[in-house]
């Protein structure tokens, strides 16, 4: 591999996949695809859309779907690109993000991870853990360009590609364009092509469904390949801690632990009705993944769920006027993405993080899609107003638009048209 450093992929935590890079003067552009941050309920809905009861016998064991699924996950995507482009960073602990007192680590190289540095960690904490940590400002245009190169490689093998973020995707290669006999062979070729054409490494997981393919890609990181065959699937899940299940976040894992569910075998022991009672609709998803069953298709046409941005301040804000001005600025940034993607949305969500890290969100869903940037900002300010004066200093503000839909022709032709609420 030479001197290229194999760093870890950006945003390893499910809830922050490649999108948590708030720091002084930087905004979180939450415009990557959302599947990487799905909770159990989201996964359960997708699972039900593709679920065929006829393929499951006696409610316990699944007849594996004749599918070949690959999950590709780039190793240290942000950090590796920085180390590739600057030889002086290779072999050194690198953090992509802001180094100031209110900065946050967006990504860290493996050298930094050895000291306990992780994505979404406050920069001051990261520097305490690693005195020699080198901070690099993110270059998102560069990351997007490399991501496009990687997706072009995927397209050589299958049109069924479901991107999760800039640095990872699912591929269904059951009927691949190259006529390859095995998904393992395809995964090897893709990893080799990525390295040859970008100088970066990727890890791959191969299995018969999305849930297991994603678990597999984590097994031999960095620069690894792992295969979970139909014969291995149920036994592999039984021994895995539930905290490592994709679709089970930290809060749900903690709840499961309190209920005596620590590993897949514990989860499998629960009846379906009991899981639904304890976890709602997501309980059905948990029931099936504990058995290695996941019927979700690879969806090449999946659209994003939301577009948002947020910013962390050098100093806490306390005045309504200052926060109002920030929201107007955030609305401009989000609307720029809406215009480029030709989409609109009906739900506006405000995020406020206080100085003690308490987070409050407020949302409003409108009867019709927000028509213009000014209306978007106005709704954000209206959501902020009841929170004034603030109970304590505000360290972060965020604004998100969701319930997205394609913009109509009239809206695109007359982008300044605003509707009164």
N, C-alpha and C positions, 0 to 999 in steps of 0.2 A: 504493500500500500504506500510505501515511501513515507515522506515526511508529512503527508496530509493527516491532520488530526481527525479522529473520528469522534466528534462531539455528539451529545444527545440531541434529540429532536426538540424543536421549540414547543413550549407549552405542553409538557407531558401530562399534566393533570387534565382529566376529562372536562372539568368545568372551565378550563382556561385555554383550550387548545389553540396554540399559535396566535392568540389574540390578546393576551394580557401584557400590554407593554406601556401601561400608564406610568408616566414619570413627569417631572417638571418640564413643561414646554412640549410634551408629547401627548398625543391623544390615542385612545384605543379605538381603532377603526374596526368595529365588529362586523366586517363585511365578508368574512369567510363563511363557507357553508357550515351549517349548524349540527350536522349529525354527530360530530365528535363530542358534542356536549349534551347528548341526549340523556335523559334520566330514564328510569324504568318504564314510566308511563308512555313516553315517546316511543321507546323500543317496542313496547307492548302493542301500540297501535300499528306500527309497521309490521310486526310479527303477525297480527291478526289479518292484515290485508293479504298476506301471502300464505296464510295457514290453510292446509288441506287436511281435515280430520281423517280422510281415507288413507292418509299415508302414515298414520300412527295406530299401532295395534295395542290393545288392552290398556290404553291410557298410561303406559309406562315406557315402553321402548319404541323408538322411532325407526321406520324404514328410511335410511338416509336418502335424501334427495339426490338425484343423479346430477349434482352440480359440482363444479370445480371453481372455488373462490380463492382469490389471492388478496391479501391485505398488504399494501406497500406502505412503509413508514420510513421517511427519511431520518437519518441519524444527525441530530444536532443541526437541523436545517439552517437556522439563522447563524448560529455560531460557526458551523462548518464553512459556510459561504464566506464569512469574514476571515477565517483562517486560510481558506483557499486563496483569497484575493490579497491577503497581506501575509507573506511568509514569516514576518517577524512575530506573528501571533501563534504560529504552529508550535504545539507542544506546551503551551502556556495556558493557565486558567483564564478563560475569557467569559465575560458576561455581556450580553447584548441588552442595552437598556440605559437608564439614566443613573449617573453616579452621585447625584446630589442627595441631600438629606431626605427628600421626599420621593426619590426615585424608586423604581421597581425593576427587578430582573425579568426580562422577557424570555431569555434563553441562556443556558450556560453550557460550556464545553465539558467533556468528561473530566478533564483535569480539574475544573472547578467543582464538579459534582463530588469528587473525592473528598472535598472539604465540607461537603454538606450544602453547597449552594444549589438552589433549586429555582425554577421559574416561579414567578409571582411573589418571590421573596423580597421584602424591602431591601433596598441597596445597602442601608447602614448595617443590617443584619448580615448580609452577604460579605461585606468588607470585614466584619468582625470574625467571621468564620474563615476567611481567606485573605490574609493581609496583602498578598501579591496579586489580587484579582485585578484584571485589566477590563475596564468598561469600554464598550464600543457603541456608538450611536447606531440605531437600526437604519437600514437602507431598504425600505419596503419595496421600492421599485425593482431593485436588484433581486430580491427574493421572489417577486412575482414573475420576473423574466425567467428565472431558473425553473420555477414551477411550471411555466408554459412549456419549457423544453422537456420536462419529465412527462407531462401529460401527452406530449406528442409521441413519446416512446410508447406509452400505454396504448395509444390509438393504433399502433402497428399490429397489435394483437387482438384487440376487441373494441367494439363500440360501446360495450356495457361497462362504463367506468363511472363510479360514483365518488367524486372528490369529497373529502371531509373537511379539508383545509388546504393551505398551500403545500403542506408537506406529507399528506397521506391520502390514500384512496383505496376503495374496493374495486376489484376487477372480477367480472364473471367470464371465465375463459372456457366454459363448457363447450361452446362451439367457437373456437378461436380462429382468427383469420389466417394464421400460419399453418393450421392443420397439425399442430403439435399433439402428441399422444397424452402428455401429462402436464398438469398445472405446475408441478415442481420444475420441469424443464423450462417452462415459460418464465417462472419466477427467477430462475438462474440467469436466463438471457436478459431479462429486464434489468436486474441488478447490475449485470456486466455492462449493459448499454448505458445505464445512468452514470456509472463510474467513468466509462470511456468518454462520454460526451459532456459531462459536467464536472468531473473530478471529485464527485461526492459519493458517499456510500449510503446504501439503503438496506433496511432489514425487511424481510418478507415472511408472512405467515400463509400457509396453504392449508385449506380444509374444505369440508363439504358444506359449510354455511358461514355467514358473516361473523357470528359471535365467536366461533372457534378460530377463524382465520385471524381475527384481531388479537385474540389471546396468544396465538402462535407467533405473531410478529414480535411480541415482547420477550420471547423466550431466549433468543440468542443475540440480543442487541449488545453492541452495535455491529453492523456489517454481517448480519447473520440470516439464516434461513431455517425455519422449523415447519414440520409437516404434522398435522393431526389427521390421521386417517379415520374412516368411519368406525373401524374396530377400536381405535384409541379414544374416541370422543367422550363417551360417558365416563370412563375410568379417569380420564384426564381432568374432567370437571369435578369429580368427586373429591379429589385431593387438593383442589385449589381453594385458597381463602376467598370468601365472598367479597372481601375488600378489593380483590383484583378482577372481579367480574366487570366487564364493560356493561354499563347500564345500572350499576349499583354504586352510587356516590358515597362519600364519607358519612353523611348523616344516616342514610339507609343502612349502610354496613354497621354503624354503631347500634342502630335499633335492632338489627338482626343479631348482633352479638349479645345484646341484652336478653334476647329471646332464646339464646342458646344456639343460634345458627352461626357457626364460625367457618365452616368449609362447605363445599358443594354437597358432600354426603349428608350434612345436617339439613341443608335446604331441600334435598331430595326426599328426606323423611317426612316432610310436611305435606298434608293433603292440600289439594287445590283450593277447596273452600276456606281452609284456615289461612292460607296465604292471601287470598282475596280479602278476607276479613281484616287481616293485619296490615295489608299494604295497598288495599284498593285494587283498581284495575291492573296495576303493575304486577300484582301477585300472580296473574296468569303468565306473564312473561317470565317471572322468576321460576315458576313451576317447570316450564319447558326448558329453559336454559340449564337448569340443574340436571336435566336428562340429555343434554347435548343437542337439543332441538331448537332450531331457529329458521323459520320459513321466510324471513324477510328477503325480498329480491334485491339485487343490485340495481339501483334506480339511476339510470343515466340522465333522466329528465328532472331530477329533484331540484326544486328551487329553494333558495334561502328563506329562512323564516323571519329574519329581522335585519335591519341595518342600524348601527348605532355608533356612537363615539363618546368617549369620556376623557376627562383631564384631571390630573392631580396637581395641586397648587404648592408653590414654594412655602407659602404661609396660609394658615387657615383663613377662610373668608367668613365674615360676620355680618356684612351689610347686604340687604336685599338688592340694592342697585348693582353691586359688583357681581352678584350671582346672576342677576338678570342679564347683564352684558355677556357673561360667559355662555349662558344658554342660547342667546342669539347667535353667538359665534359657533357653538356646537351645531345648531340647526342648519347653519350655512354649510358646514362640512358634510353633514348627513345628506342634505338635499343635493349636494354635488354628486354623490353616489347614486341617488335616486334618478337624477337626470341622465347620468351615464348609462344606467341599467334600464331606463325607461320603465320604472316601477313607481307605484304609490302605495300608501298604507293607511289603515284606518285607526290603528292603536298607537298612541303616544305614551311612552313610559319615561318617567323621570327617576334617576337614581341619585341619592344623596348619601355620601359617606362622611360621618362626623369624625372629629379628632380622636375619639376613642375607638374608631373603626366600626362603630355601629352603622349598619346600612339600612336605609329606608327607601322603598320604591313606591311610586304612585303612578297609576295608569288611567287613561281615558280612551274608550273606544267610541269613535264617531259614527254617525249614520252613513257617511260617505267618506271616501278617501280624502286625505289632506290634499288640498289643491295646490299649495304653493309654500315656499320657504317661510314667508312671513306668518302664515297661519300655523305652521309647524312650531315655530319659535314661540308664538303667542300661547299655544296650548301648553307648552313646556313651562312657561312663566306662570300660567294659571295654576298648574299643578304645584309649583313651588310656593305660591303665595300663602296657602294655609299653614305652611311649615315655618313661616316667619312670625316673630324673630326666631332665629335658630336656637335650639336648646343648648348648643355648644358650637364651637367653631367647625366649619365645613372644610374638609380636606380634599374632597372629590365631588364632581358633578358629572352626570352622564345623561344622555338623551338618546332614545331609541325609537325607531318606527317599525311596527310589525303589522300583522294581518295584511301582508303584501299582495299586490295584484298588478297586472300589467297596466300601464298607463294607456288611457284611451287617446285616440288621434287628436281630439280637440284639446286635451290637456297638453300634449306635446307641442301642438301648433301655437298654443297660447299659454306658455308656462307661467306667466305672471298673473293669470286669472286666479282670484281668491274668492272663497265662499265665506260668508259670515256663519258663525256657529250658533 
